[in-house]
Amino acid sequence: MDKKTFKYASEFAIQMYLSRYQLLQQADLEICGKDFLKNHPPYHIYFILRRSKLKLGREYCIKNNNSIEFKYIIHEQNEEHERKLPITINAKEYDFHTEYPCNCLYVKKKNNPYSDRYKLAMLVDDYHKTSNEVEPLLDLEVLYIGQAFGENGERTAVDRLDSHSTLQKIYSETMQKKPDSEIWILLALFEQKNISIINGFTSMSQENKNDDFTRLVNFHNGANQLSEKQMINLTEAALIKTFLPKYNKEYKDTFPNPAHSSYSEYYHLDINSIDVEMDMAEARRWLYSDSKPRGINKDGLIMPYCQHAHFYFINDKNRYKLFNYEYLGTSK
């Protein structure tokens, strides 16, 4: 193929990657309040998710000498899928029981009047983190993505979820239309990584050589650095455009667009593109939606439990696009 000449040899991108998260339910926030997360970083991005409901089976407890096995059920519309949860423990020292709706396990050490309460879903999630089992029925469907920041980062996702009309609407409609499911919340912390590409195979107009070098120096000196508020706004918009959640309205049809007031400023920062990455490999759960199915990523990039998307902020045909191999210098 013929070599194509580009305006610059270097291009810059910003990657926003999921660095930390908490998966919980609204009741966890109500019971523990903000003290639950006081030792965690401020989560400004949140996902409202849906997945299949779990309950312990009727004969749920099978004791062995040095272990115990619990039987639980995953609901899927009219079907019930039985699964097993093995735990290594001296079963003779403990008593176990459950109460309706059988989604929690109470564990009491013998000769101790007090029981410890464990949410079944949390026990199953912890087990799957360390096992090789794959359970698609417990993947997380993305219904809504939002953010809370305030002027200087004083508001967090927890503050926003204290009174959230869309969350309550999702609960109500789920109870009516999908009673086999339950709602979960993902509190998410995204961090920024700056990416620059300079490729010796790229043909560049010689009159732009000095300008290209200046751009590169400025980028690495932080001239293109986004404020925290800008990062949150941009990340939220990119995530919504990636998953197109059912209950979101903003950004579905307007991102990225230089005419949109919420992020038109980013077009002036000489940023080639933004890349968002949601790596849930530790939890062994896919985040998915109708527009972003499990295991489907752009350009054939597939990583287990990792969703990935990128969006371009350049309109100049003489600028090559990152992530689609135009920087190799061949025309397409």
Phi and psi restraints in degrees (value plus and minus 20) as a CYANA .aco file:
   2 ASP   PHI     -93.9   -53.9
   2 ASP   PSI     125.6   165.6
   3 LYS   PHI     -91.4   -51.4
   3 LYS   PSI     120.1   160.1
   4 LYS   PHI    -128.2   -88.2
   4 LYS   PSI     117.8   157.8
   5 THR   PHI    -112.3   -72.3
   5 THR   PSI     108.8   148.8
   6 PHE   PHI    -129.5   -89.5
   6 PHE   PSI     144.0   184.0
   7 LYS   PHI     -86.2   -46.2
   7 LYS   PSI     -62.5   -22.5
   8 TYR   PHI    -149.8  -109.8
   8 TYR   PSI     136.0   176.0
   9 ALA   PHI    -106.8   -66.8
   9 ALA   PSI     -43.5    -3.5
  10 SER   PHI    -130.0   -90.0
  10 SER   PSI     128.1   168.1
  11 GLU   PHI    -160.7  -120.7
  11 GLU   PSI     134.3   174.3
  12 PHE   PHI    -147.9  -107.9
  12 PHE   PSI     123.1   163.1
  13 ALA   PHI    -157.2  -117.2
  13 ALA   PSI     140.3   180.3
  14 ILE   PHI    -138.5   -98.5
  14 ILE   PSI     107.4   147.4
  15 GLN   PHI    -126.8   -86.8
  15 GLN   PSI     108.4   148.4
  16 MET   PHI    -127.5   -87.5
  16 MET   PSI      94.6   134.6
  17 TYR   PHI    -138.7   -98.7
  17 TYR   PSI     126.0   166.0
  18 LEU   PHI     -93.0   -53.0
  18 LEU   PSI      89.4   129.4
  19 SER   PHI    -120.3   -80.3
  19 SER   PSI     -43.1    -3.1
  20 ARG   PHI    -179.8  -139.8
  20 ARG   PSI     128.0   168.0
  21 TYR   PHI    -176.6  -136.6
  21 TYR   PSI     141.4   181.4
  22 GLN   PHI    -149.9  -109.9
  22 GLN   PSI     107.0   147.0
  23 LEU   PHI    -126.1   -86.1
  23 LEU   PSI      99.2   139.2
  24 LEU   PHI    -174.3  -134.3
  24 LEU   PSI    -197.8  -157.8
  25 GLN   PHI    -137.9   -97.9
  25 GLN   PSI     143.9   183.9
  26 GLN   PHI     -78.3   -38.3
  26 GLN   PSI     -56.9   -16.9
  27 ALA   PHI     -81.5   -41.5
  27 ALA   PSI     -51.8   -11.8
  28 ASP   PHI     -83.5   -43.5
  28 ASP   PSI     -58.7   -18.7
  29 LEU   PHI     -90.8   -50.8
  29 LEU   PSI     -58.0   -18.0
  30 GLU   PHI     -87.5   -47.5
  30 GLU   PSI     -58.1   -18.1
  31 ILE   PHI     -94.8   -54.8
  31 ILE   PSI     -66.4   -26.4
  32 CYS   PHI    -112.9   -72.9
  32 CYS   PSI     -41.8    -1.8
  33 GLY   PHI      44.6    84.6
  33 GLY   PSI    -183.0  -143.0
  34 LYS   PHI     -89.7   -49.7
  34 LYS   PSI     -39.4     0.6
  35 ASP   PHI     -82.5   -42.5
  35 ASP   PSI     -44.7    -4.7
  36 PHE   PHI     -79.2   -39.2
  36 PHE   PSI     -51.9   -11.9
  37 LEU   PHI    -138.4   -98.4
  37 LEU   PSI      -2.7    37.3
  38 LYS   PHI     -87.4   -47.4
  38 LYS   PSI     -44.0    -4.0
  39 ASN   PHI    -118.2   -78.2
  39 ASN   PSI      -8.1    31.9
  40 HIS   PHI    -128.1   -88.1
  40 HIS   PSI     140.3   180.3
  41 PRO   PHI     -85.9   -45.9
  41 PRO   PSI     138.0   178.0
  42 PRO   PHI     -89.4   -49.4
  42 PRO   PSI     100.8   140.8
  43 TYR   PHI    -109.3   -69.3
  43 TYR   PSI      99.0   139.0
  44 HIS   PHI    -123.9   -83.9
  44 HIS   PSI     -39.3     0.7
  45 ILE   PHI    -127.1   -87.1
  45 ILE   PSI     120.8   160.8
  46 TYR   PHI    -160.8  -120.8
  46 TYR   PSI     129.6   169.6
  47 PHE   PHI    -135.9   -95.9
  47 PHE   PSI     118.3   158.3
  48 ILE   PHI    -124.1   -84.1
  48 ILE   PSI     104.3   144.3
  49 LEU   PHI    -146.2  -106.2
  49 LEU   PSI     142.5   182.5
  50 ARG   PHI    -155.1  -115.1
  50 ARG   PSI     120.4   160.4
  51 ARG   PHI    -172.1  -132.1
  51 ARG   PSI     152.4   192.4
  52 SER   PHI     -84.3   -44.3
  52 SER   PSI     127.2   167.2
  53 LYS   PHI    -101.8   -61.8
  53 LYS   PSI     126.3   166.3
  54 LEU   PHI    -135.7   -95.7
  54 LEU   PSI     129.7   169.7
  55 LYS   PHI    -173.3  -133.3
  55 LYS   PSI     134.3   174.3
  56 LEU   PHI     -93.2   -53.2
  56 LEU   PSI     123.6   163.6
  57 GLY   PHI     -93.1   -53.1
  57 GLY   PSI     153.9   193.9
  58 ARG   PHI     -85.6   -45.6
  58 ARG   PSI     -71.6   -31.6
  59 GLU   PHI    -120.8   -80.8
  59 GLU   PSI      56.7    96.7
  60 TYR   PHI    -108.3   -68.3
  60 TYR   PSI     -33.6     6.4
  61 CYS   PHI    -141.2  -101.2
  61 CYS   PSI      99.4   139.4
  62 ILE   PHI    -141.8  -101.8
  62 ILE   PSI      93.5   133.5
  63 LYS   PHI    -114.4   -74.4
  63 LYS   PSI     116.6   156.6
  64 ASN   PHI    -140.1  -100.1
  64 ASN   PSI    -198.5  -158.5
  65 ASN   PHI     -82.5   -42.5
  65 ASN   PSI     -71.6   -31.6
  66 ASN   PHI    -138.3   -98.3
  66 ASN   PSI      -1.3    38.7
  67 SER   PHI    -178.2  -138.2
  67 SER   PSI     150.8   190.8
  68 ILE   PHI    -162.9  -122.9
  68 ILE   PSI     126.6   166.6
  69 GLU   PHI    -145.8  -105.8
  69 GLU   PSI     106.4   146.4
  70 PHE   PHI    -125.6   -85.6
  70 PHE   PSI     120.2   160.2
  71 LYS   PHI    -122.9   -82.9
  71 LYS   PSI     110.9   150.9
  72 TYR   PHI    -154.8  -114.8
  72 TYR   PSI     145.2   185.2
  73 ILE   PHI    -141.6  -101.6
  73 ILE   PSI     115.3   155.3
  74 ILE   PHI    -123.0   -83.0
  74 ILE   PSI     103.1   143.1
  75 HIS   PHI    -104.1   -64.1
  75 HIS   PSI     117.8   157.8
  76 GLU   PHI    -163.7  -123.7
  76 GLU   PSI      73.2   113.2
  77 GLN   PHI      33.0    73.0
  77 GLN   PSI    -137.2   -97.2
  78 ASN   PHI    -109.1   -69.1
  78 ASN   PSI     -18.5    21.5
  79 GLU   PHI    -123.8   -83.8
  79 GLU   PSI     130.6   170.6
  80 GLU   PHI    -144.6  -104.6
  80 GLU   PSI     104.1   144.1
  81 HIS   PHI    -128.7   -88.7
  81 HIS   PSI      97.0   137.0
  82 GLU   PHI    -104.9   -64.9
  82 GLU   PSI     115.8   155.8
  83 ARG   PHI    -151.9  -111.9
  83 ARG   PSI     145.0   185.0
  84 LYS   PHI    -139.4   -99.4
  84 LYS   PSI     122.5   162.5
  85 LEU   PHI    -143.7  -103.7
  85 LEU   PSI      78.9   118.9
  86 PRO   PHI    -104.5   -64.5
  86 PRO   PSI     119.8   159.8
  87 ILE   PHI    -154.5  -114.5
  87 ILE   PSI     109.8   149.8
  88 THR   PHI    -103.8   -63.8
  88 THR   PSI      94.7   134.7
  89 ILE   PHI    -184.7  -144.7
  89 ILE   PSI     134.0   174.0
  90 ASN   PHI     -97.9   -57.9
  90 ASN   PSI      72.1   112.1
  91 ALA   PHI     -82.1   -42.1
  91 ALA   PSI     -44.3    -4.3
  92 LYS   PHI     -87.4   -47.4
  92 LYS   PSI     -39.5     0.5
  93 GLU   PHI    -110.5   -70.5
  93 GLU   PSI     -25.3    14.7
  94 TYR   PHI    -151.2  -111.2
  94 TYR   PSI     131.9   171.9
  95 ASP   PHI    -134.4   -94.4
  95 ASP   PSI     126.0   166.0
  96 PHE   PHI    -149.6  -109.6
  96 PHE   PSI     122.5   162.5
  97 HIS   PHI    -174.7  -134.7
  97 HIS   PSI     145.7   185.7
  98 THR   PHI    -156.3  -116.3
  98 THR   PSI     144.3   184.3
  99 GLU   PHI    -154.8  -114.8
  99 GLU   PSI     134.5   174.5
 100 TYR   PHI     -73.8   -33.8
 100 TYR   PSI     114.4   154.4
 101 PRO   PHI    -111.7   -71.7
 101 PRO   PSI       5.7    45.7
 102 CYS   PHI      42.4    82.4
 102 CYS   PSI      15.1    55.1
 103 ASN   PHI    -129.4   -89.4
 103 ASN   PSI     -12.0    28.0
 104 CYS   PHI    -153.5  -113.5
 104 CYS   PSI     133.1   173.1
 105 LEU   PHI    -139.7   -99.7
 105 LEU   PSI     109.9   149.9
 106 TYR   PHI    -124.2   -84.2
 106 TYR   PSI     106.7   146.7
 107 VAL   PHI    -140.2  -100.2
 107 VAL   PSI     105.2   145.2
 108 LYS   PHI    -149.6  -109.6
 108 LYS   PSI     106.7   146.7
 109 LYS   PHI     -95.3   -55.3
 109 LYS   PSI     117.4   157.4
 110 LYS   PHI     -79.6   -39.6
 110 LYS   PSI     123.4   163.4
 111 ASN   PHI      52.0    92.0
 111 ASN   PSI      -7.3    32.7
 112 ASN   PHI    -139.3   -99.3
 112 ASN   PSI     105.7   145.7
 113 PRO   PHI     -94.4   -54.4
 113 PRO   PSI     -31.4     8.6
 114 TYR   PHI    -125.4   -85.4
 114 TYR   PSI     124.5   164.5
 115 SER   PHI    -130.4   -90.4
 115 SER   PSI     129.1   169.1
 116 ASP   PHI    -120.5   -80.5
 116 ASP   PSI     118.9   158.9
 117 ARG   PHI    -125.7   -85.7
 117 ARG   PSI     109.5   149.5
 118 TYR   PHI    -146.3  -106.3
 118 TYR   PSI     110.5   150.5
 119 LYS   PHI     -92.9   -52.9
 119 LYS   PSI     108.5   148.5
 120 LEU   PHI     -76.1   -36.1
 120 LEU   PSI     -63.8   -23.8
 121 ALA   PHI     -80.0   -40.0
 121 ALA   PSI     -58.0   -18.0
 122 MET   PHI     -88.5   -48.5
 122 MET   PSI     -59.8   -19.8
 123 LEU   PHI     -82.9   -42.9
 123 LEU   PSI     -62.3   -22.3
 124 VAL   PHI     -86.4   -46.4
 124 VAL   PSI     -63.2   -23.2
 125 ASP   PHI     -81.2   -41.2
 125 ASP   PSI     -63.3   -23.3
 126 ASP   PHI     -83.4   -43.4
 126 ASP   PSI     -58.5   -18.5
 127 TYR   PHI     -85.6   -45.6
 127 TYR   PSI     -62.9   -22.9
 128 HIS   PHI     -88.8   -48.8
 128 HIS   PSI     -43.9    -3.9
 129 LYS   PHI     -83.5   -43.5
 129 LYS   PSI     -52.2   -12.2
 130 THR   PHI    -127.2   -87.2
 130 THR   PSI     -21.5    18.5
 131 SER   PHI    -126.2   -86.2
 131 SER   PSI     153.5   193.5
 132 ASN   PHI    -119.6   -79.6
 132 ASN   PSI      -8.3    31.7
 133 GLU   PHI     -94.3   -54.3
 133 GLU   PSI     123.2   163.2
 134 VAL   PHI    -132.5   -92.5
 134 VAL   PSI     107.6   147.6
 135 GLU   PHI    -152.0  -112.0
 135 GLU   PSI      65.7   105.7
 136 PRO   PHI     -80.9   -40.9
 136 PRO   PSI     -45.4    -5.4
 137 LEU   PHI     -86.5   -46.5
 137 LEU   PSI     -36.1     3.9
 138 LEU   PHI    -127.8   -87.8
 138 LEU   PSI      -7.7    32.3
 139 ASP   PHI     -87.1   -47.1
 139 ASP   PSI     144.9   184.9
 140 LEU   PHI    -133.3   -93.3
 140 LEU   PSI      95.0   135.0
 141 GLU   PHI    -103.1   -63.1
 141 GLU   PSI     107.2   147.2
 142 VAL   PHI    -102.8   -62.8
 142 VAL   PSI      97.4   137.4
 143 LEU   PHI    -124.0   -84.0
 143 LEU   PSI     -49.7    -9.7
 144 TYR   PHI    -179.1  -139.1
 144 TYR   PSI     124.6   164.6
 145 ILE   PHI    -149.9  -109.9
 145 ILE   PSI     113.4   153.4
 146 GLY   PHI    -165.0  -125.0
 146 GLY   PSI     158.2   198.2
 147 GLN   PHI    -168.7  -128.7
 147 GLN   PSI     138.6   178.6
 148 ALA   PHI    -163.6  -123.6
 148 ALA   PSI     108.9   148.9
 149 PHE   PHI    -160.1  -120.1
 149 PHE   PSI     -63.1   -23.1
 150 GLY   PHI      60.7   100.7
 150 GLY   PSI    -181.5  -141.5
 151 GLU   PHI     -99.9   -59.9
 151 GLU   PSI     -58.7   -18.7
 152 ASN   PHI    -149.1  -109.1
 152 ASN   PSI       6.4    46.4
 153 GLY   PHI      64.0   104.0
 153 GLY   PSI      -6.2    33.8
 154 GLU   PHI     -95.4   -55.4
 154 GLU   PSI     -41.1    -1.1
 155 ARG   PHI    -118.3   -78.3
 155 ARG   PSI     123.3   163.3
 156 THR   PHI    -144.1  -104.1
 156 THR   PSI     153.3   193.3
 157 ALA   PHI     -80.8   -40.8
 157 ALA   PSI     -54.8   -14.8
 158 VAL   PHI     -83.0   -43.0
 158 VAL   PSI     -61.9   -21.9
 159 ASP   PHI     -80.5   -40.5
 159 ASP   PSI     -64.3   -24.3
 160 ARG   PHI     -84.9   -44.9
 160 ARG   PSI     -56.9   -16.9
 161 LEU   PHI     -98.1   -58.1
 161 LEU   PSI     -29.3    10.7
 162 ASP   PHI     -79.3   -39.3
 162 ASP   PSI     -57.1   -17.1
 163 SER   PHI    -163.1  -123.1
 163 SER   PSI      77.1   117.1
 164 HIS   PHI    -154.4  -114.4
 164 HIS   PSI      85.0   125.0
 165 SER   PHI     -85.0   -45.0
 165 SER   PSI     -56.3   -16.3
 166 THR   PHI     -87.3   -47.3
 166 THR   PSI     -58.0   -18.0
 167 LEU   PHI     -80.9   -40.9
 167 LEU   PSI     -64.0   -24.0
 168 GLN   PHI     -86.4   -46.4
 168 GLN   PSI     -56.1   -16.1
 169 LYS   PHI     -84.2   -44.2
 169 LYS   PSI     -61.0   -21.0
 170 ILE   PHI     -83.8   -43.8
 170 ILE   PSI     -62.8   -22.8
 171 TYR   PHI     -79.4   -39.4
 171 TYR   PSI     -66.6   -26.6
 172 SER   PHI     -83.6   -43.6
 172 SER   PSI     -66.8   -26.8
 173 GLU   PHI     -90.3   -50.3
 173 GLU   PSI     -52.1   -12.1
 174 THR   PHI     -86.3   -46.3
 174 THR   PSI     -61.6   -21.6
 175 MET   PHI     -81.7   -41.7
 175 MET   PSI     -56.5   -16.5
 176 GLN   PHI    -100.7   -60.7
 176 GLN   PSI     -61.9   -21.9
 177 LYS   PHI    -124.9   -84.9
 177 LYS   PSI     -45.9    -5.9
 178 LYS   PHI    -156.9  -116.9
 178 LYS   PSI      43.6    83.6
 179 PRO   PHI     -86.0   -46.0
 179 PRO   PSI     -31.6     8.4
 180 ASP   PHI    -101.5   -61.5
 180 ASP   PSI     -20.2    19.8
 181 SER   PHI    -135.6   -95.6
 181 SER   PSI     148.3   188.3
 182 GLU   PHI    -160.3  -120.3
 182 GLU   PSI     138.4   178.4
 183 ILE   PHI    -118.5   -78.5
 183 ILE   PSI     116.4   156.4
 184 TRP   PHI    -146.4  -106.4
 184 TRP   PSI     139.0   179.0
 185 ILE   PHI    -144.1  -104.1
 185 ILE   PSI     112.6   152.6
 186 LEU   PHI    -131.1   -91.1
 186 LEU   PSI      91.7   131.7
 187 LEU   PHI    -106.9   -66.9
 187 LEU   PSI     105.3   145.3
 188 ALA   PHI    -145.0  -105.0
 188 ALA   PSI     117.4   157.4
 189 LEU   PHI    -133.4   -93.4
 189 LEU   PSI      99.3   139.3
 190 PHE   PHI    -127.3   -87.3
 190 PHE   PSI     118.4   158.4
 191 GLU   PHI    -138.0   -98.0
 191 GLU   PSI     139.3   179.3
 192 GLN   PHI    -121.1   -81.1
 192 GLN   PSI     118.5   158.5
 193 LYS   PHI    -149.8  -109.8
 193 LYS   PSI     107.5   147.5
 194 ASN   PHI    -109.8   -69.8
 194 ASN   PSI     114.6   154.6
 195 ILE   PHI    -143.0  -103.0
 195 ILE   PSI     110.3   150.3
 196 SER   PHI    -148.4  -108.4
 196 SER   PSI     123.3   163.3
 197 ILE   PHI    -147.4  -107.4
 197 ILE   PSI     104.8   144.8
 198 ILE   PHI    -146.7  -106.7
 198 ILE   PSI      97.1   137.1
 199 ASN   PHI    -137.9   -97.9
 199 ASN   PSI     105.8   145.8
 200 GLY   PHI     -85.8   -45.8
 200 GLY   PSI     -37.1     2.9
 201 PHE   PHI    -104.1   -64.1
 201 PHE   PSI     -31.5     8.5
 202 THR   PHI     -97.0   -57.0
 202 THR   PSI     110.2   150.2
 203 SER   PHI    -110.5   -70.5
 203 SER   PSI     105.4   145.4
 204 MET   PHI    -144.3  -104.3
 204 MET   PSI     126.6   166.6
 205 SER   PHI     -81.9   -41.9
 205 SER   PSI     108.0   148.0
 206 GLN   PHI     -84.2   -44.2
 206 GLN   PSI     -50.6   -10.6
 207 GLU   PHI     -87.3   -47.3
 207 GLU   PSI     -33.7     6.3
 208 ASN   PHI    -119.3   -79.3
 208 ASN   PSI     -13.7    26.3
 209 LYS   PHI     -80.1   -40.1
 209 LYS   PSI     -69.1   -29.1
 210 ASN   PHI     -86.2   -46.2
 210 ASN   PSI     -61.0   -21.0
 211 ASP   PHI     -82.9   -42.9
 211 ASP   PSI     -58.8   -18.8
 212 ASP   PHI     -83.6   -43.6
 212 ASP   PSI     -61.2   -21.2
 213 PHE   PHI     -85.3   -45.3
 213 PHE   PSI     -62.0   -22.0
 214 THR   PHI     -82.4   -42.4
 214 THR   PSI     -62.0   -22.0
 215 ARG   PHI     -79.2   -39.2
 215 ARG   PSI     -63.5   -23.5
 216 LEU   PHI     -83.9   -43.9
 216 LEU   PSI     -64.2   -24.2
 217 VAL   PHI     -82.9   -42.9
 217 VAL   PSI     -64.8   -24.8
 218 ASN   PHI     -83.0   -43.0
 218 ASN   PSI     -59.8   -19.8
 219 PHE   PHI     -82.0   -42.0
 219 PHE   PSI     -66.4   -26.4
 220 HIS   PHI     -96.7   -56.7
 220 HIS   PSI     -34.7     5.3
 221 ASN   PHI    -110.0   -70.0
 221 ASN   PSI     -18.2    21.8
 222 GLY   PHI      71.7   111.7
 222 GLY   PSI      -7.2    32.8
 223 ALA   PHI     -84.1   -44.1
 223 ALA   PSI     -48.0    -8.0
 224 ASN   PHI    -116.3   -76.3
 224 ASN   PSI     -11.6    28.4
 225 GLN   PHI     -85.7   -45.7
 225 GLN   PSI     110.9   150.9
 226 LEU   PHI    -103.1   -63.1
 226 LEU   PSI     130.0   170.0
 227 SER   PHI     -91.9   -51.9
 227 SER   PSI     144.1   184.1
 228 GLU   PHI     -81.5   -41.5
 228 GLU   PSI     -59.4   -19.4
 229 LYS   PHI     -84.8   -44.8
 229 LYS   PSI     -61.0   -21.0
 230 GLN   PHI     -82.3   -42.3
 230 GLN   PSI     -61.4   -21.4
 231 MET   PHI     -82.2   -42.2
 231 MET   PSI     -62.0   -22.0
 232 ILE   PHI     -84.9   -44.9
 232 ILE   PSI     -66.2   -26.2
 233 ASN   PHI     -81.2   -41.2
 233 ASN   PSI     -64.4   -24.4
 234 LEU   PHI     -87.8   -47.8
 234 LEU   PSI     -60.8   -20.8
 235 THR   PHI     -85.1   -45.1
 235 THR   PSI     -64.3   -24.3
 236 GLU   PHI     -78.6   -38.6
 236 GLU   PSI     -67.5   -27.5
 237 ALA   PHI     -82.5   -42.5
 237 ALA   PSI     -63.0   -23.0
 238 ALA   PHI     -86.0   -46.0
 238 ALA   PSI     -58.3   -18.3
 239 LEU   PHI     -87.2   -47.2
 239 LEU   PSI     -61.9   -21.9
 240 ILE   PHI     -83.3   -43.3
 240 ILE   PSI     -62.5   -22.5
 241 LYS   PHI     -86.2   -46.2
 241 LYS   PSI     -50.9   -10.9
 242 THR   PHI     -89.8   -49.8
 242 THR   PSI     -68.5   -28.5
 243 PHE   PHI    -116.3   -76.3
 243 PHE   PSI     -40.1    -0.1
 244 LEU   PHI      25.5    65.5
 244 LEU   PSI      38.1    78.1
 245 PRO   PHI     -82.4   -42.4
 245 PRO   PSI     128.6   168.6
 246 LYS   PHI     -76.8   -36.8
 246 LYS   PSI     -58.5   -18.5
 247 TYR   PHI    -117.5   -77.5
 247 TYR   PSI     -18.7    21.3
 248 ASN   PHI    -108.0   -68.0
 248 ASN   PSI     127.2   167.2
 249 LYS   PHI    -136.9   -96.9
 249 LYS   PSI     -64.1   -24.1
 250 GLU   PHI     -89.1   -49.1
 250 GLU   PSI     129.3   169.3
 251 TYR   PHI      53.7    93.7
 251 TYR   PSI     -30.6     9.4
 252 LYS   PHI     -81.4   -41.4
 252 LYS   PSI     -58.9   -18.9
 253 ASP   PHI    -134.3   -94.3
 253 ASP   PSI     -17.0    23.0
 254 THR   PHI    -139.4   -99.4
 254 THR   PSI     -20.8    19.2
 255 PHE   PHI    -131.8   -91.8
 255 PHE   PSI     115.0   155.0
 256 PRO   PHI    -108.0   -68.0
 256 PRO   PSI     122.5   162.5
 257 ASN   PHI    -169.3  -129.3
 257 ASN   PSI     101.8   141.8
 258 PRO   PHI     -84.3   -44.3
 258 PRO   PSI     -36.7     3.3
 259 ALA   PHI    -103.1   -63.1
 259 ALA   PSI     -32.8     7.2
 260 HIS   PHI    -100.2   -60.2
 260 HIS   PSI     104.9   144.9
 261 SER   PHI     -84.0   -44.0
 261 SER   PSI     -47.0    -7.0
 262 SER   PHI     -88.3   -48.3
 262 SER   PSI     -47.2    -7.2
 263 TYR   PHI    -163.6  -123.6
 263 TYR   PSI       0.0    40.0
 264 SER   PHI     -82.1   -42.1
 264 SER   PSI     -47.5    -7.5
 265 GLU   PHI     -82.4   -42.4
 265 GLU   PSI     -46.6    -6.6
 266 TYR   PHI     -89.8   -49.8
 266 TYR   PSI     -41.9    -1.9
 267 TYR   PHI     -91.0   -51.0
 267 TYR   PSI     -35.9     4.1
 268 HIS   PHI    -115.4   -75.4
 268 HIS   PSI     -19.0    21.0
 269 LEU   PHI    -113.2   -73.2
 269 LEU   PSI     -17.3    22.7
 270 ASP   PHI      39.5    79.5
 270 ASP   PSI      19.4    59.4
 271 ILE   PHI    -115.2   -75.2
 271 ILE   PSI     104.1   144.1
 272 ASN   PHI     -86.4   -46.4
 272 ASN   PSI     -65.8   -25.8
 273 SER   PHI    -183.6  -143.6
 273 SER   PSI     144.2   184.2
 274 ILE   PHI    -139.1   -99.1
 274 ILE   PSI     118.7   158.7
 275 ASP   PHI    -140.3  -100.3
 275 ASP   PSI     111.3   151.3
 276 VAL   PHI    -135.4   -95.4
 276 VAL   PSI     118.1   158.1
 277 GLU   PHI    -155.2  -115.2
 277 GLU   PSI     108.5   148.5
 278 MET   PHI    -140.2  -100.2
 278 MET   PSI      76.3   116.3
 279 ASP   PHI    -117.9   -77.9
 279 ASP   PSI      89.7   129.7
 280 MET   PHI    -131.2   -91.2
 280 MET   PSI       6.9    46.9
 281 ALA   PHI     -82.8   -42.8
 281 ALA   PSI     -54.7   -14.7
 282 GLU   PHI     -82.4   -42.4
 282 GLU   PSI     -59.2   -19.2
 283 ALA   PHI    -103.8   -63.8
 283 ALA   PSI     -34.2     5.8
 284 ARG   PHI      36.2    76.2
 284 ARG   PSI      24.7    64.7
 285 ARG   PHI    -154.1  -114.1
 285 ARG   PSI     115.6   155.6
 286 TRP   PHI    -104.1   -64.1
 286 TRP   PSI     117.7   157.7
 287 LEU   PHI    -109.6   -69.6
 287 LEU   PSI     110.8   150.8
 288 TYR   PHI    -171.0  -131.0
 288 TYR   PSI     145.0   185.0
 289 SER   PHI    -174.2  -134.2
 289 SER   PSI     159.4   199.4
 290 ASP   PHI     -81.3   -41.3
 290 ASP   PSI     -55.6   -15.6
 291 SER   PHI    -107.3   -67.3
 291 SER   PSI     -33.5     6.5
 292 LYS   PHI    -155.9  -115.9
 292 LYS   PSI      57.5    97.5
 293 PRO   PHI     -85.7   -45.7
 293 PRO   PSI     148.5   188.5
 294 ARG   PHI     -79.0   -39.0
 294 ARG   PSI     114.8   154.8
 295 GLY   PHI      50.2    90.2
 295 GLY   PSI      -5.1    34.9
 296 ILE   PHI    -134.0   -94.0
 296 ILE   PSI      98.7   138.7
 297 ASN   PHI    -150.6  -110.6
 297 ASN   PSI     139.9   179.9
 298 LYS   PHI     -85.9   -45.9
 298 LYS   PSI     131.7   171.7
 299 ASP   PHI      40.2    80.2
 299 ASP   PSI       3.9    43.9
 300 GLY   PHI      55.2    95.2
 300 GLY   PSI     -10.1    29.9
 301 LEU   PHI    -101.4   -61.4
 301 LEU   PSI      93.5   133.5
 302 ILE   PHI    -147.2  -107.2
 302 ILE   PSI     100.5   140.5
 303 MET   PHI    -147.4  -107.4
 303 MET   PSI     119.6   159.6
 304 PRO   PHI     -76.3   -36.3
 304 PRO   PSI     103.8   143.8
 305 TYR   PHI      44.0    84.0
 305 TYR   PSI       0.1    40.1
 306 CYS   PHI    -139.0   -99.0
 306 CYS   PSI      98.7   138.7
 307 GLN   PHI    -119.8   -79.8
 307 GLN   PSI     122.4   162.4
 308 HIS   PHI    -167.2  -127.2
 308 HIS   PSI     116.5   156.5
 309 ALA   PHI    -175.4  -135.4
 309 ALA   PSI     132.9   172.9
 310 HIS   PHI    -159.7  -119.7
 310 HIS   PSI     133.4   173.4
 311 PHE   PHI    -157.5  -117.5
 311 PHE   PSI     120.5   160.5
 312 TYR   PHI    -119.0   -79.0
 312 TYR   PSI     123.9   163.9
 313 PHE   PHI    -135.5   -95.5
 313 PHE   PSI      -2.0    38.0
 314 ILE   PHI    -137.8   -97.8
 314 ILE   PSI     120.6   160.6
 315 ASN   PHI    -135.3   -95.3
 315 ASN   PSI     -30.8     9.2
 316 ASP   PHI     -91.7   -51.7
 316 ASP   PSI     102.9   142.9
 317 LYS   PHI     -87.6   -47.6
 317 LYS   PSI     -34.7     5.3
 318 ASN   PHI    -109.1   -69.1
 318 ASN   PSI     -15.9    24.1
 319 ARG   PHI    -126.6   -86.6
 319 ARG   PSI     112.6   152.6
 320 TYR   PHI    -104.7   -64.7
 320 TYR   PSI     133.3   173.3
 321 LYS   PHI    -115.7   -75.7
 321 LYS   PSI     110.7   150.7
 322 LEU   PHI     -88.4   -48.4
 322 LEU   PSI     139.4   179.4
 323 PHE   PHI      52.6    92.6
 323 PHE   PSI     -22.1    17.9
 324 ASN   PHI    -143.5  -103.5
 324 ASN   PSI      -3.1    36.9
 325 TYR   PHI      53.0    93.0
 325 TYR   PSI      -9.5    30.5
 326 GLU   PHI     -84.9   -44.9
 326 GLU   PSI     -46.0    -6.0
 327 TYR   PHI     -87.8   -47.8
 327 TYR   PSI     -29.6    10.4
 328 LEU   PHI     -94.9   -54.9
 328 LEU   PSI     -30.2     9.8
 329 GLY   PHI      69.9   109.9
 329 GLY   PSI      -9.3    30.7
 330 THR   PHI    -124.6   -84.6
 330 THR   PSI     120.4   160.4
 331 SER   PHI     -96.9   -56.9
 331 SER   PSI     131.3   171.3
